[in-house]
């Protein structure tokens, strides 16, 4: 009997492609993309990767062609079928952050702007489903003009009064004399799956993979911190380090007053924190990145 495998839909090219492959690599998968095949088996893990357009990923997952997919939250919401939708969010991955934002021409609406100003306007967007949900939630009656690409030119062409588009740095908006006025959706890379899956072998593989992804995600923001310090300062040091779990405290050889402190900090360690540690008597302070964490 052949071993069960799962198929994962991932972005063939684009801003999520590289970090997605890096994540899978850190989860222990070796993927040979040299030959640019659309379907690539992974070594050391029962997974096949299907490289497709990002806006097709929700459809592949919903229809069962793939078991899970890695895609932007904006696409997961926008492209999931409205009828018989089985797509669900399994995990937020913490990379590929951007926002779907409402923007208006500079000096039009933007001064003393309120969402009520959008009543009776036309708003151009490549994400009509997400935008309509936002408008309905905020009781705004506006016409949604669906566009594919170059949405930012809609106001100057007289096609729409405002736009709703993905924003990362805001440079494109500024270049087209547009001003961001409201966030419609905060997006990031997510793992999507299909509700109603009953293949227990596949569910076990998916669960194992999600645990590995969570371990990589937790490690990306955590630091391992080590130092020597006076025994009398352990409590103060533990309270100072952000997000620190209970530290490991080890006596130093030949000293009754000094100890070594080892701990995992779940938040960034800034220079100011290290300087305060030094003021408390800590020395030989080392802060190191963590590759993987399993809780």
C-alpha positions as CSV (number, residue, x, y, z in Angstrom):
1,X,0.0,0.0,0.0
2,X,1.5,3.3,-1.0
3,X,2.1,6.0,1.5
4,X,-0.4,8.8,1.7
5,X,0.7,12.2,0.5
6,X,-0.8,15.6,0.5
7,X,-0.7,18.2,-2.2
8,X,0.0,21.9,-1.4
9,X,-0.8,24.7,-3.8
10,X,1.8,27.5,-3.6
11,X,2.4,30.7,-5.5
12,X,4.4,30.1,-8.7
13,X,5.8,33.6,-8.7
14,X,5.3,36.8,-6.8
15,X,6.0,38.3,-3.4
16,X,4.9,35.1,-1.4
17,X,6.8,32.6,-3.6
18,X,10.3,32.9,-2.1
19,X,9.3,33.2,1.6
20,X,6.9,30.2,1.2
21,X,9.7,28.0,-0.2
22,X,12.0,29.2,2.6
23,X,9.3,28.3,5.2
24,X,8.9,24.8,3.7
25,X,12.6,24.3,3.7
26,X,12.8,25.2,7.4
27,X,10.1,22.7,8.0
28,X,12.4,20.0,6.7
29,X,11.3,19.7,3.0
30,X,13.7,19.5,0.2
31,X,12.2,20.8,-3.0
32,X,13.9,20.6,-6.4
33,X,12.6,23.5,-8.4
34,X,15.5,23.5,-10.9
35,X,13.5,22.1,-13.8
36,X,10.6,24.5,-13.2
37,X,8.1,21.6,-13.0
38,X,4.6,22.7,-12.0
39,X,4.2,19.7,-9.7
40,X,7.2,18.9,-7.5
41,X,7.5,16.1,-5.0
42,X,9.3,16.9,-1.7
43,X,12.0,14.7,-0.3
44,X,11.9,13.6,3.4
45,X,8.2,14.5,3.7
46,X,5.0,13.2,2.0
47,X,4.2,16.4,0.2
48,X,3.9,17.4,-3.4
49,X,3.9,21.1,-4.3
50,X,1.8,22.5,-7.1
51,X,3.0,25.8,-8.4
52,X,0.1,28.0,-9.6
53,X,-1.2,31.6,-9.8
54,X,-2.0,32.9,-6.3
55,X,-5.6,33.8,-7.2
56,X,-6.2,30.1,-8.3
57,X,-5.1,28.6,-5.0
58,X,-8.4,28.9,-3.1
59,X,-10.2,27.2,-6.0
60,X,-7.8,24.3,-6.1
61,X,-8.2,23.8,-2.3
62,X,-12.0,24.2,-2.4
63,X,-12.3,21.7,-5.3
64,X,-10.1,19.1,-3.7
65,X,-7.3,19.3,-6.3
66,X,-5.0,20.3,-3.4
67,X,-5.3,19.5,0.3
68,X,-4.0,22.8,1.5
69,X,-2.6,26.0,0.1
70,X,-0.4,28.9,1.1
71,X,-1.8,32.3,-0.1
72,X,-2.5,35.8,1.0
73,X,-5.5,36.3,3.3
74,X,-6.8,38.8,0.8
75,X,-6.9,36.2,-2.0
76,X,-8.3,33.6,0.3
77,X,-11.3,35.8,1.1
78,X,-11.7,37.2,-2.4
79,X,-11.3,34.1,-4.5
80,X,-13.0,31.5,-2.3
81,X,-16.3,30.4,-4.1
82,X,-19.3,32.1,-2.7
83,X,-21.5,29.0,-3.1
84,X,-20.4,25.7,-1.6
85,X,-17.4,27.3,0.0
86,X,-15.3,24.8,1.9
87,X,-12.2,26.9,2.3
88,X,-11.1,27.7,5.8
89,X,-8.0,29.4,7.4
90,X,-5.8,26.9,9.2
91,X,-2.9,29.1,10.3
92,X,-1.6,32.6,9.9
93,X,2.0,32.6,9.0
94,X,3.3,36.0,10.0
95,X,5.0,37.0,6.7
96,X,3.9,38.8,3.5
97,X,2.1,41.5,5.5
98,X,0.3,44.1,3.6
99,X,-3.1,45.8,3.7
100,X,-6.0,46.4,1.5
101,X,-6.6,50.1,1.8
102,X,-9.1,52.7,0.7
103,X,-7.4,55.7,-1.0
104,X,-8.7,58.9,-2.5
105,X,-7.1,61.7,-4.6
106,X,-5.1,64.1,-2.5
107,X,-7.1,67.1,-1.2
108,X,-10.4,65.4,-2.3
109,X,-12.3,63.9,0.7
110,X,-9.0,63.5,2.5
111,X,-9.3,66.6,4.7
112,X,-11.7,65.8,7.6
113,X,-12.4,62.4,5.9
114,X,-15.0,60.1,7.3
115,X,-16.2,56.8,5.8
116,X,-19.6,58.4,5.3
117,X,-17.9,60.5,2.6
118,X,-17.8,57.4,0.5
119,X,-21.6,57.3,0.2
120,X,-22.7,57.8,-3.4
121,X,-19.2,57.4,-4.8
122,X,-17.6,54.9,-7.2
123,X,-14.7,52.8,-5.9
124,X,-12.4,50.9,-8.2
125,X,-10.8,47.7,-6.9
126,X,-9.4,44.3,-7.9
127,X,-11.0,42.9,-4.7
128,X,-14.7,43.6,-5.1
129,X,-15.8,40.8,-2.7
130,X,-13.7,42.1,0.2
131,X,-14.6,45.7,-0.6
132,X,-18.3,45.0,-0.7
133,X,-18.1,43.2,2.7
134,X,-16.3,46.2,4.1
135,X,-18.9,48.7,2.7
136,X,-21.8,46.6,4.0
137,X,-20.2,46.3,7.4
138,X,-19.8,50.1,7.6
139,X,-23.3,50.8,6.1
140,X,-21.8,52.6,3.1
141,X,-23.7,52.7,-0.2
142,X,-21.2,53.0,-3.1
143,X,-20.7,51.6,-6.5
144,X,-17.8,49.1,-6.8
145,X,-16.0,49.2,-10.2
146,X,-14.1,46.0,-10.7
147,X,-10.6,46.4,-12.3
148,X,-7.7,44.1,-12.9
149,X,-4.4,45.8,-12.5
150,X,-3.4,49.5,-12.5
151,X,-6.3,50.4,-10.2
152,X,-4.5,53.5,-9.1
153,X,-5.2,55.3,-12.4
154,X,-9.0,55.0,-12.0
155,X,-9.5,58.4,-10.4
156,X,-7.4,60.4,-12.9
157,X,-9.1,58.6,-15.8
158,X,-12.5,59.5,-14.4
159,X,-13.5,55.9,-13.9
160,X,-13.9,56.1,-10.1
161,X,-13.8,58.6,-7.2
162,X,-11.6,56.4,-5.1
163,X,-9.7,53.1,-5.1
164,X,-9.3,50.0,-2.9
165,X,-6.0,48.3,-3.5
166,X,-3.1,46.4,-1.8
167,X,-0.6,48.7,0.0
168,X,2.8,47.8,1.3
169,X,5.0,50.9,1.4
170,X,2.5,53.4,0.0
171,X,4.9,54.6,-2.7
172,X,2.6,53.7,-5.6
173,X,-0.2,55.7,-4.0
174,X,2.0,58.8,-3.5
175,X,3.3,58.5,-7.1
176,X,-0.3,58.7,-8.3
177,X,-1.3,61.5,-5.9
178,X,-3.5,59.3,-3.8
179,X,-3.9,59.4,-0.1
180,X,-4.7,56.3,2.0
181,X,-7.7,57.0,4.3
182,X,-8.9,53.7,5.7
183,X,-7.7,50.1,6.1
184,X,-10.1,47.6,4.6
185,X,-8.2,44.4,5.5
186,X,-4.9,43.6,7.1
187,X,-3.4,40.7,5.1
188,X,-0.6,38.2,5.5
189,X,0.3,34.7,4.3
190,X,-2.1,32.0,5.5
191,X,-2.5,28.3,5.2
192,X,-5.9,27.4,3.9
193,X,-7.6,24.0,4.0
194,X,-10.9,22.4,3.2
195,X,-13.6,21.7,5.7
196,X,-15.0,18.2,5.7
197,X,-11.7,16.4,5.0
198,X,-12.1,12.9,6.4
199,X,-8.9,11.1,5.2
200,X,-7.2,10.5,8.6
201,X,-3.8,9.8,7.0
202,X,-3.9,13.2,5.2
203,X,-5.1,14.9,8.3
204,X,-2.2,13.6,10.3
205,X,0.3,14.8,7.7
206,X,-1.4,18.3,7.7
207,X,-1.3,18.5,11.5
208,X,2.3,17.5,11.6
209,X,3.2,20.1,8.9
210,X,1.2,22.9,10.7
211,X,3.1,22.1,13.9
212,X,6.4,22.5,12.1
213,X,5.2,25.8,10.6
214,X,4.1,27.0,14.0
215,X,7.6,26.1,15.4
216,X,9.3,28.1,12.6
217,X,6.9,31.0,13.1
218,X,7.5,31.1,16.9
219,X,11.2,30.9,16.4
220,X,11.3,33.8,14.0
221,X,10.3,36.2,16.8
222,X,12.0,34.5,19.7
223,X,15.5,34.9,21.0
224,X,17.7,32.8,23.3
225,X,19.4,34.9,25.9
226,X,22.3,34.0,28.1
227,X,24.1,35.9,30.8
228,X,26.0,35.8,34.1
229,X,24.4,37.8,36.9
230,X,24.2,38.2,40.7
231,X,21.9,35.6,42.3
232,X,20.2,38.5,44.0
233,X,19.1,40.0,40.7
234,X,17.4,37.0,39.1
235,X,13.9,38.1,40.0
236,X,14.5,41.7,38.6
237,X,16.1,40.4,35.5
238,X,13.2,37.9,34.8
239,X,10.8,40.8,35.1
240,X,12.8,43.0,32.7
241,X,13.2,40.7,29.7
242,X,10.1,40.9,27.5
243,X,8.0,37.8,27.1
244,X,10.6,35.6,29.0
245,X,9.5,32.2,30.2
246,X,10.8,30.9,33.5
247,X,14.6,31.0,33.1
248,X,17.1,28.3,33.8
249,X,19.4,29.4,36.6
250,X,22.7,27.5,37.0
251,X,25.4,28.2,39.8
252,X,28.7,29.4,38.4
253,X,31.7,27.2,39.4
254,X,33.7,28.8,42.2
255,X,31.1,31.4,43.1
256,X,28.4,31.5,45.7
257,X,26.9,34.8,44.5
258,X,26.9,34.5,40.7
259,X,24.7,32.4,38.5
260,X,24.2,31.8,34.7
261,X,20.8,32.6,33.4
262,X,19.5,31.0,30.2
263,X,16.0,31.8,28.8
264,X,13.8,32.1,25.7
265,X,12.4,35.6,25.2
266,X,9.3,35.7,23.0
267,X,9.8,39.4,22.1
268,X,12.7,41.4,20.6
269,X,15.6,42.3,22.9
270,X,16.6,45.9,22.3
271,X,19.9,47.6,23.2
272,X,18.1,49.5,26.0
273,X,17.1,46.2,27.6
274,X,20.7,44.9,27.5
275,X,22.0,48.1,28.9
276,X,19.6,47.9,31.8
277,X,20.7,44.2,32.4
278,X,24.2,45.4,32.6
279,X,23.2,48.0,35.2
280,X,21.7,45.2,37.3
281,X,25.1,43.5,37.3
282,X,24.6,41.1,34.4
283,X,27.7,40.3,32.2
284,X,28.6,38.3,29.2
285,X,25.1,38.9,27.8
286,X,24.5,36.9,24.6
287,X,21.3,37.1,22.5
288,X,21.0,34.5,19.7
289,X,18.4,33.7,17.1
290,X,16.4,30.5,17.4
291,X,15.9,28.3,14.3
292,X,12.9,26.1,15.5
293,X,10.6,25.9,18.6
294,X,8.2,23.1,19.5
295,X,6.0,23.9,22.4
